[in-house]
């Protein structure tokens, strides 16, 4: 895969990720956010850049993994890849946060479900944006 295409696809997914996360956390899961708001840093806005950087780094890994391991880049394969990545990310992030912090189980489950949908969206976008490798 050409570097420019990789960068452009990753940046497009980053825009989608920012919009998705705003929709999920500020609108759809507003109740979940308020249930854990007491745990937020008082200076949370100072960490926004780090949060965006982590999101972009995760997407770099996601796109790289897809380009490296997806053989035929079909919708089915993309969906399986997105599910796999979502399960790994969900276990590392959402399930672990439930263990580490006093958050309700339903909040962690809601985040996990949103992550499953999120990575399916990314995977389907990749399947449409990246052509199958040449034989």
Phi, psi and omega in degrees: 000139179287146184299316181299316180297318178301313181296315181295317179296317179296318179294321177297315177296327178296320177296315178299318181297316179296317179293317180299312182294325175296313179300312185293307189278330182265339183242293187293319181250036179302320179295319178295318179299317180291333179290337181244005184302329180294346178268350183293152172295145178290335179252038186305322182299336178290342182259006182300319180297320178295319179298316178296319178299319177296319178298314180296318179299318178297320179290325174301314178297319181297310181293316179300313180300318179296313181292332182278320190250342178285122184276304184256351178055037175281168176299320180298313180295319178298317179297317178297318179297315179298320178296314179301311182297319179296320179296316179296311181297319180295319178292319181290324185262294189292311180295320180294322178294326176297322179288318187281327188239154180280069179251149178296146180301324182295331177292311179299319179294320178295316177298318180298314178298318178296324178294322177300314179294317182302311183286337171293317178301312180299316183295319179293325174297317178299317180300325179279332185268333184249120181290157175299150179295151179288145179276000000 
